[in-house]
């Protein structure tokens, strides 16, 4: 729903025109995205669908980039974010590689460039804020609904792989889009976005 998406972006810009960063907690693809594609597309092949998913992700990234030029934007995956169905992201698959290639200039993290294609997880230090690290995990792998119909069999990643900065989780300044961390995350977000003492 592009009008709703653009309306939400416009409201975000009104509420917070110059954020230190933007954290997106997924989903980038709508529910029943693949079913709708199959209903309306002329080329119904997996290759064509994967390409369409990449184009959709590129479009979403371009809208965020135009809305917040120069701001680091940190995406995390939701359960719909796959070219193979719900909870079906394939480790080392084309979806993760395409997503990394699209979002890499906006994220600006070596960890994103290196780790995201393997399993959709990474960490990133926020340049505009001292001692703030984003931990972006892909918790789809830990769901009982996770499946891998499009990829070659791969072992489920361990927690320390999905959350590579796990030793730092005790730091209250560490933020995460997918799990609840120790410390008062709301207070950390407030300090990060508004500033200390405000």
DABELVEN-V246151 format. One record per backbone hydrogen bond with DSSP energy under -0.5 kcal/mol. NH is the residue of the N-H (numbers start at 1). CO is the residue of the C=O. If there is no record, write none. Layout:
NH_CO ; NH_CO
This chain:
5_1 ; 6_2 ; 7_3 ; 8_4 ; 9_5 ; 10_6 ; 11_7 ; 12_8 ; 13_9 ; 14_10 ; 15_11 ; 16_12 ; 19_16 ; 22_72 ; 24_22 ; 24_74 ; 25_23 ; 33_30 ; 36_32 ; 37_33 ; 38_34 ; 39_35 ; 40_36 ; 41_37 ; 44_42 ; 49_45 ; 50_46 ; 51_47 ; 52_48 ; 53_49 ; 54_50 ; 55_51 ; 56_52 ; 57_53 ; 58_54 ; 59_55 ; 60_56 ; 61_57 ; 62_58 ; 63_59 ; 64_60 ; 65_61 ; 66_62 ; 67_63 ; 68_64 ; 69_66 ; 71_68 ; 72_20 ; 73_106 ; 74_22 ; 75_73 ; 76_24 ; 81_78 ; 82_80 ; 87_79 ; 88_85 ; 91_89 ; 92_117 ; 93_90 ; 97_93 ; 98_94 ; 99_95 ; 100_96 ; 101_97 ; 102_98 ; 103_99 ; 104_100 ; 106_103 ; 107_103 ; 108_104 ; 113_109 ; 114_110 ; 115_111 ; 116_111 ; 116_112 ; 118_115 ; 119_115 ; 120_116 ; 122_136 ; 124_134 ; 126_132 ; 127_125 ; 129_126 ; 132_129 ; 133_131 ; 133_173 ; 134_124 ; 135_133 ; 135_175 ; 136_122 ; 136_134 ; 137_135 ; 139_137 ; 141_138 ; 142_139 ; 143_140 ; 146_143 ; 147_87 ; 161_158 ; 162_158 ; 163_159 ; 164_161 ; 164_162 ; 166_163 ; 168_165 ; 169_166 ; 171_168 ; 174_171 ; 175_133 ; 177_135 ; 185_183 ; 188_184 ; 189_185 ; 190_186 ; 191_187 ; 192_188 ; 193_189 ; 194_190 ; 195_190 ; 198_195
